[in-house]
């Protein structure tokens, strides 16, 4: 149901707040039924990810100053920033209507990552919201840093690629057609013939490539809407070299981060597993981990159950097995999370470092083959004339 903001009058004076309803008219009827005289009623849209992070960072700063959640939301509501004040007002309104903080948070924002919601819920339900907030804010800072490094790494290759594409289009559409007209087919190698077959079709080929890439992205977006389609794509990517490695490390990070936090906050094993598995976005890995949940709860060891998923390596499984026997799972999960975070950053940094050289090598090969296709027939023509 949609949420609507209202301003009006009641027997006790001026009122304002939020109400959920299927439509504006339904919301108006609900308010009239309560005896309210409505002056203003408008749809309250959800806020985006950028505003979500602004709110979370502000909330984290207040709670780290030993402010309670209720006091922090009240202080945010009193801010001069209208957006922040409106968010806090909606959350307060939801809490007054009987919803918990996490439900109102999900109602106010859209597009929030499941792993973020899971971490916050674990902290909220186990009196450790301050720890959960600090974790996700710290993780966000690390991701932002990686993004900045990635942008810096691909800026130069992207510029070179763009210029090279324009140059190649000019060559294929302006130079090669005239060259192809004066060179006989007999003096051309198969490679030259293939390259010259694109003469006059540089721009056309670029448009075809653009629409093909756009089509693949659209296909992925459509297929990913259904859980079955997302599962198939995630399964294929899981067995793709390099990409699969990164995806498995990412799933491990999310699982370990959630379960270590839940267990460190004295959450029971069933609840910790539930939250940790719900936080996984990869549908293939989520199914694998969901299948192990009943096994672990029935007494099967973590080591044996996790081995069947193929997500954890033998050394990690050995550490988990030893920790389970010595009742040190929370500390081991936290240690594994820190180790995998470093490993994930190592793979990402390697990918970033390779982007530039790979782009330049590809462009160099394209230019070489084009030059080879042009120079070889010219040398043959020169020899025949000489």
C-alpha positions as CSV (number, residue, x, y, z in Angstrom):
1,X,0.0,0.0,0.0
2,X,1.0,3.6,-0.7
3,X,1.7,6.1,2.1
4,X,0.0,9.5,2.2
5,X,0.8,12.6,4.2
6,X,-2.1,14.6,5.7
7,X,-2.6,17.9,7.5
8,X,-5.9,18.7,9.1
9,X,-8.0,19.4,12.1
10,X,-9.5,17.2,14.9
11,X,-11.4,17.8,18.0
12,X,-8.1,18.2,19.8
13,X,-6.6,20.7,17.4
14,X,-4.2,20.7,14.4
15,X,-3.0,17.3,13.3
16,X,-0.6,15.9,10.7
17,X,0.9,12.5,9.9
18,X,1.0,9.6,7.5
19,X,-1.5,7.0,6.6
20,X,-1.3,3.9,4.4
21,X,-4.0,3.2,1.8
22,X,-4.5,1.7,-1.7
23,X,-5.4,5.1,-3.2
24,X,-5.8,8.8,-2.2
25,X,-9.6,8.5,-2.0
26,X,-9.2,5.4,0.3
27,X,-6.8,7.4,2.5
28,X,-9.3,10.3,2.6
29,X,-12.1,7.9,3.7
30,X,-10.0,6.4,6.4
31,X,-9.2,9.9,7.8
32,X,-12.9,11.0,7.7
33,X,-13.9,7.9,9.5
34,X,-11.6,8.9,12.3
35,X,-13.4,12.2,12.5
36,X,-10.6,14.3,11.0
37,X,-11.2,17.4,8.8
38,X,-8.5,17.2,6.1
39,X,-6.9,20.3,4.7
40,X,-4.1,18.7,2.7
41,X,-3.5,15.1,1.5
42,X,-0.7,14.1,-0.8
43,X,1.2,11.0,-1.8
44,X,4.5,10.5,0.1
45,X,7.1,9.0,-2.2
46,X,9.9,6.8,-1.1
47,X,13.4,8.2,-0.9
48,X,16.4,7.0,-2.9
49,X,19.7,5.3,-1.8
50,X,21.7,8.6,-1.6
51,X,19.3,10.1,0.9
52,X,19.2,6.7,2.7
53,X,23.0,6.9,3.3
54,X,22.8,10.5,4.4
55,X,20.2,9.5,7.0
56,X,22.1,6.4,8.2
57,X,25.3,8.5,8.6
58,X,23.5,11.1,10.6
59,X,21.8,8.5,12.7
60,X,25.1,6.7,13.3
61,X,26.8,10.0,14.4
62,X,24.0,10.7,16.9
63,X,23.9,7.1,18.4
64,X,27.7,7.1,18.7
65,X,27.2,10.1,21.1
66,X,25.2,7.8,23.4
67,X,21.9,9.1,22.1
68,X,19.0,6.7,22.2
69,X,17.3,5.7,18.9
70,X,14.1,7.6,19.9
71,X,16.1,10.7,20.8
72,X,18.1,10.5,17.6
73,X,15.0,10.4,15.4
74,X,13.5,13.3,17.4
75,X,16.6,15.4,16.8
76,X,16.6,14.6,13.1
77,X,13.0,15.5,12.9
78,X,13.8,18.9,14.4
79,X,16.6,19.6,11.8
80,X,16.3,22.5,9.3
81,X,17.0,20.1,6.5
82,X,13.5,19.4,5.1
83,X,14.3,16.1,3.6
84,X,15.9,14.7,6.8
85,X,13.1,16.1,8.9
86,X,10.5,14.6,6.6
87,X,12.1,11.1,6.8
88,X,12.3,11.3,10.6
89,X,8.7,12.4,10.8
90,X,7.6,9.4,8.7
91,X,9.5,7.0,10.8
92,X,8.1,8.5,14.0
93,X,4.6,8.3,12.5
94,X,5.1,4.6,11.7
95,X,6.4,3.8,15.1
96,X,3.4,5.6,16.8
97,X,1.1,3.5,14.6
98,X,2.7,0.3,16.1
99,X,5.3,-0.6,13.5
100,X,8.9,-1.3,14.5
101,X,11.8,0.9,13.4
102,X,13.0,-1.5,10.7
103,X,9.6,-1.8,9.0
104,X,9.2,2.0,8.9
105,X,12.7,2.3,7.5
106,X,11.9,-0.1,4.6
107,X,8.7,1.7,4.0
108,X,10.4,5.1,3.7
109,X,13.3,4.1,1.4
110,X,13.4,2.0,-1.8
111,X,16.1,0.0,-3.4
112,X,18.1,-0.7,-0.2
113,X,20.4,-3.7,-0.4
114,X,19.1,-6.8,1.4
115,X,22.4,-7.3,3.2
116,X,22.2,-3.7,4.6
117,X,18.6,-4.3,5.9
118,X,19.7,-7.7,7.3
119,X,22.6,-6.2,9.2
120,X,20.5,-3.4,10.6
121,X,17.7,-5.8,11.7
122,X,20.2,-8.0,13.5
123,X,21.6,-5.0,15.4
124,X,18.1,-3.6,16.1
125,X,16.6,-6.9,17.4
126,X,19.7,-7.7,19.5
127,X,20.3,-4.3,21.1
128,X,23.3,-3.6,19.0
129,X,22.1,-1.1,16.4
130,X,25.1,1.1,17.1
131,X,27.4,-1.7,16.1
132,X,25.4,-2.5,13.0
133,X,25.4,1.2,11.9
134,X,29.1,1.5,12.4
135,X,29.7,-1.6,10.3
136,X,27.6,-0.6,7.3
137,X,29.0,3.0,7.4
138,X,32.5,1.6,7.5
139,X,31.8,-0.8,4.6
140,X,30.2,2.0,2.6
141,X,33.4,4.1,3.0
142,X,35.5,1.2,1.7
143,X,33.2,0.7,-1.3
144,X,33.3,4.4,-2.1
145,X,37.1,4.3,-2.0
146,X,37.2,1.3,-4.3
147,X,34.8,3.1,-6.7
148,X,37.0,6.2,-6.7
149,X,40.1,4.1,-7.5
150,X,38.2,2.3,-10.2
151,X,37.0,5.5,-11.8
152,X,40.6,6.9,-11.7
153,X,41.9,3.6,-13.2
154,X,39.5,3.5,-16.2
155,X,39.4,7.3,-16.9
156,X,42.5,7.2,-19.2
157,X,41.7,3.9,-21.0
158,X,38.1,5.1,-21.5
159,X,39.3,8.4,-23.1
160,X,41.8,6.5,-25.3
161,X,39.0,4.1,-26.3
162,X,36.6,6.9,-27.2
163,X,39.2,8.7,-29.4
164,X,40.2,5.5,-31.0
165,X,36.7,4.6,-31.9
166,X,36.2,8.0,-33.7
167,X,39.5,7.5,-35.5
168,X,38.6,4.0,-36.6
169,X,35.2,5.1,-37.9
170,X,36.9,7.8,-40.0
171,X,39.4,5.3,-41.4
172,X,36.8,2.7,-42.2
173,X,34.2,5.1,-43.7
174,X,36.6,7.5,-45.5
175,X,39.9,5.9,-46.2
176,X,39.4,2.2,-46.7
177,X,36.6,2.5,-49.3
178,X,38.8,4.4,-51.7
179,X,41.8,2.1,-50.9
180,X,39.6,-1.0,-51.5
181,X,38.6,0.4,-55.0
182,X,42.2,0.5,-56.3
183,X,43.5,-2.8,-54.8
184,X,42.6,-6.0,-56.7
185,X,41.2,-8.9,-54.7
186,X,44.0,-11.1,-56.0
187,X,46.6,-9.1,-54.0
188,X,44.6,-9.3,-50.8
189,X,45.1,-11.9,-48.0
190,X,42.1,-13.4,-46.3
191,X,42.7,-11.2,-43.3
192,X,42.9,-8.1,-45.5
193,X,39.7,-9.2,-47.3
194,X,37.9,-9.6,-44.0
195,X,39.0,-6.2,-42.7
196,X,38.2,-4.5,-46.0
197,X,34.8,-6.1,-46.0
198,X,33.9,-3.5,-43.3
199,X,35.0,-0.6,-45.5
200,X,32.3,2.0,-45.5
201,X,30.5,0.3,-42.6
202,X,32.4,1.8,-39.6
203,X,29.5,3.8,-38.2
204,X,27.0,1.1,-39.1
205,X,29.1,-1.5,-37.2
206,X,29.3,0.8,-34.2
207,X,25.5,1.2,-34.1
208,X,25.1,-2.6,-34.4
209,X,27.5,-3.2,-31.5
210,X,25.7,-0.5,-29.4
211,X,22.3,-2.1,-29.9
212,X,23.7,-5.6,-29.4
213,X,25.2,-4.6,-26.0
214,X,22.0,-2.7,-25.1
215,X,20.0,-5.8,-26.1
216,X,22.1,-8.0,-23.8
217,X,21.7,-5.7,-20.9
218,X,17.9,-5.5,-21.5
219,X,17.7,-9.3,-21.7
220,X,19.6,-9.6,-18.4
221,X,17.3,-7.1,-16.8
222,X,14.2,-8.8,-18.0
223,X,15.4,-12.3,-17.1
224,X,16.6,-11.2,-13.7
225,X,13.1,-10.1,-12.7
226,X,12.0,-13.7,-12.0
227,X,13.8,-15.7,-9.3
228,X,14.2,-18.6,-11.8
229,X,15.9,-16.4,-14.4
230,X,18.1,-14.8,-11.8
231,X,19.1,-18.2,-10.4
232,X,20.1,-19.4,-13.9
233,X,22.2,-16.3,-14.6
234,X,23.9,-16.4,-11.2
235,X,24.6,-20.2,-11.6
236,X,26.3,-19.5,-15.0
237,X,28.3,-16.7,-13.6
238,X,29.3,-18.8,-10.6
239,X,31.1,-21.2,-13.0
240,X,32.7,-18.4,-15.1
241,X,36.4,-18.1,-14.4
242,X,37.5,-15.0,-12.4
243,X,33.9,-13.6,-12.2
244,X,32.8,-16.7,-10.3
245,X,35.7,-16.3,-7.9
246,X,34.7,-12.7,-7.1
247,X,31.0,-13.6,-6.7
248,X,31.8,-16.4,-4.3
249,X,34.1,-14.1,-2.2
250,X,31.3,-11.5,-2.1
251,X,28.7,-14.0,-0.9
252,X,31.1,-15.2,1.7
253,X,31.7,-11.7,2.9
254,X,27.9,-11.0,3.3
255,X,27.3,-14.3,5.0
256,X,30.2,-14.0,7.4
257,X,29.5,-10.3,8.2
258,X,25.9,-11.1,9.1
259,X,26.4,-14.3,11.0
260,X,29.4,-13.0,13.0
261,X,27.5,-9.9,14.0
262,X,24.4,-11.9,15.0
263,X,26.4,-14.4,17.1
264,X,28.5,-11.7,18.7
265,X,25.2,-10.0,19.8
266,X,24.1,-13.2,21.5
267,X,21.6,-14.1,18.8
268,X,20.5,-17.8,18.7
269,X,21.9,-19.9,15.9
270,X,18.5,-20.3,14.1
271,X,18.0,-16.5,14.0
272,X,21.6,-15.9,13.0
273,X,21.3,-18.3,10.0
274,X,18.0,-16.9,9.0
275,X,19.2,-13.3,8.8
276,X,22.5,-14.3,7.2
277,X,20.9,-16.3,4.4
278,X,18.2,-13.7,3.7
279,X,20.9,-11.1,3.1
280,X,22.4,-13.0,0.2
281,X,21.5,-11.4,-3.2
282,X,23.0,-14.1,-5.4
283,X,20.1,-16.5,-6.0
284,X,22.3,-19.6,-6.7
285,X,24.4,-19.1,-3.6
286,X,21.2,-18.4,-1.6
287,X,19.7,-21.7,-2.6
288,X,22.9,-23.5,-1.6
289,X,22.9,-21.9,1.8
290,X,19.2,-22.3,2.4
291,X,19.6,-26.1,1.9
292,X,22.2,-26.3,4.6
293,X,20.1,-24.4,7.2
294,X,17.9,-27.4,8.3
295,X,21.0,-29.7,8.3
296,X,22.9,-27.4,10.8
297,X,19.8,-27.0,13.0
298,X,19.4,-30.8,13.1
299,X,23.0,-31.3,14.3
300,X,25.2,-31.5,11.2
301,X,28.4,-29.7,11.7
302,X,29.0,-26.3,10.0
303,X,32.1,-27.7,8.3
304,X,30.3,-30.5,6.6
305,X,27.3,-28.5,5.6
306,X,29.3,-25.5,4.2
307,X,31.6,-27.9,2.3
308,X,28.6,-28.9,0.1
309,X,28.1,-25.3,-1.1
310,X,31.5,-25.0,-2.7
311,X,31.7,-21.4,-1.5
312,X,34.3,-21.9,1.3
313,X,37.8,-23.3,0.6
314,X,39.3,-26.2,2.6
315,X,41.4,-24.1,5.0
316,X,38.3,-22.0,5.9
317,X,36.3,-25.1,6.5
318,X,39.0,-26.5,8.7
319,X,39.0,-23.3,10.8
320,X,35.2,-23.4,11.1
321,X,35.3,-27.1,12.2
322,X,37.9,-26.4,14.9
323,X,36.0,-23.3,16.1
324,X,32.8,-25.3,16.3
325,X,34.5,-27.9,18.5
326,X,36.0,-25.3,20.8
327,X,32.8,-23.1,20.9
328,X,34.6,-20.1,19.2
329,X,32.4,-19.7,16.1
330,X,31.7,-16.0,16.5
331,X,35.4,-15.1,16.7
332,X,36.3,-17.4,13.9
333,X,33.5,-16.0,11.6
334,X,34.7,-12.5,12.4
335,X,38.3,-13.4,11.6
336,X,37.3,-15.1,8.4
337,X,35.3,-12.0,7.4
338,X,38.3,-9.8,7.9
339,X,40.5,-12.2,5.9
340,X,38.0,-12.4,3.0
341,X,37.5,-8.6,3.0
342,X,41.3,-8.3,2.4
343,X,41.1,-11.0,-0.3
344,X,38.1,-9.4,-2.0
345,X,39.9,-6.0,-2.1
346,X,43.0,-7.7,-3.5
347,X,41.0,-9.2,-6.4
348,X,39.2,-5.9,-7.1
349,X,42.5,-4.0,-7.0
350,X,44.0,-6.5,-9.5
351,X,41.0,-6.1,-11.8
352,X,41.3,-2.3,-11.6
353,X,45.1,-2.5,-12.4
354,X,44.4,-4.8,-15.4
355,X,41.7,-2.6,-16.9
356,X,44.0,0.0,-18.4
357,X,46.6,-2.3,-19.9
358,X,44.0,-4.7,-21.3
359,X,42.1,-1.8,-23.0
360,X,45.3,-0.4,-24.5
361,X,46.4,-3.9,-25.7
362,X,43.0,-4.5,-27.4
363,X,43.2,-1.1,-29.1
364,X,46.8,-1.8,-30.2
365,X,45.8,-5.1,-31.8
366,X,42.9,-3.5,-33.6
367,X,45.1,-0.7,-35.0
368,X,47.8,-3.2,-35.9
369,X,45.5,-5.4,-37.9
370,X,43.9,-2.4,-39.7
371,X,47.4,-1.1,-40.5
372,X,48.5,-4.6,-41.6
373,X,45.5,-4.8,-43.9
374,X,46.3,-1.5,-45.5
375,X,50.1,-1.7,-45.7
376,X,50.4,-5.3,-47.1
377,X,48.5,-4.6,-50.3
378,X,50.2,-1.3,-50.8
379,X,53.6,-3.0,-50.7
380,X,52.4,-5.6,-53.2
381,X,51.1,-2.8,-55.4
382,X,54.4,-0.9,-55.2
383,X,56.4,-4.0,-56.1
384,X,54.2,-4.7,-59.1
385,X,54.5,-1.1,-60.3
386,X,58.3,-1.1,-59.7
